């Protein structure tokens, strides 16, 4: 069984037992989180598919927060030739890693 959930403005295809890195949630590590915005639910073979309009009514995905972290740093460099203009800026995106425990319909 798999589902497509929406969180943080993005969509993720998940199944039971998956570890997924999603946009940061303000929930402590070890706590459970429920995702109510389930866009699609399917059984293991993909035969019984329920597509929401916009969400599947009564479906939810239960997950456990494993880790609150930050991704690797990316460097953004601005440069203009001939005028000695250089600017360096870095960014680390915050994320939450969750373990999908159950998918209910």
N, C-alpha and C positions, 0 to 999 in steps of 0.2 A: 504494500500500500504506500502510495506517495501523495504528496500534496504540494500545492504552490501557495506560499504565504506572502503577504506584503507587509514589510516593516521598514521604517526609515526611508520611505520613498522608493524602495527597491523590491524586486520580487525574487524569491528563492524557491527552488524545487528541493523538497526535503522528504526523507523517509525515516522510519524509526531507526535509531542508533547512529544517525549522522551527527557529525560535529560541524557546525556552520559558524563562520565569522560574519556577523551582521553589524550594522551601524550601532553606535554606542547607545545602550539603555541604562538608565539610572536605577539599577537593581543590584543588590549585593551578590557576591559570589556565593554559590550554594543554594540560592533561592530559586523557586519555580516561577516561570513566566508563562502566561497563556497568550497565544496568538489567535485572535478572533477573526482577523481579516484573512480568511481562507478563500482563495480565488478558484481553486480546483482541487478535487479529491478523486483518486482513482484506486482501484484494487491492484493487487500484485501483477496480474496479467494485463491490465490496461483495458479490460472489457467493460467494466462498470465505471463510467466516468461521470462525475457530477460537476458541471460547470456553473459557477455562480453568476448572478446578474445584479450587482457586481460581486457579491460574496455568496458562498454556500451557507444557507441558513442552518444553524445548529452545529456546524462543524467548527472544531477548534484543534489547535496543536499545542500540546503541553511540552515544555522544554525546561531544562535546568541550566542555570548560568554557571559556566565552568571558569571563565577568565575574563577580566577586564584588562585590556591592554592597549598598546599603541603600535602601529605598523612601523616598518622601517622608514627612515627619513629619506625624503626626496629633496633634491636641491633644485631651486629655480634660479636661473641666472639671466639677468638682463644686461645687454651690452650694446653700446652704440659706438661705431667706429669713428675715429679721427677726433673725438672730443673727450677722451679719457673718462667715459661714463661706464661704470660697472656697478652692478648691484646684485648681491647674493641673498637669497631668502630660502629658508628650509621649512618643511611641513611634515608633521607626523599625524596621521589620521587615527583617531581613537576608535576602537572596536570592542565588541562583546562576543565571546565565543560561547555558544550554547550547544547542549546535547539534546537532541530530539528524543523525548521519552515515549510519547504516545500521540496518535492521530485518531480523533473521534469524529463521527459523523452524526 
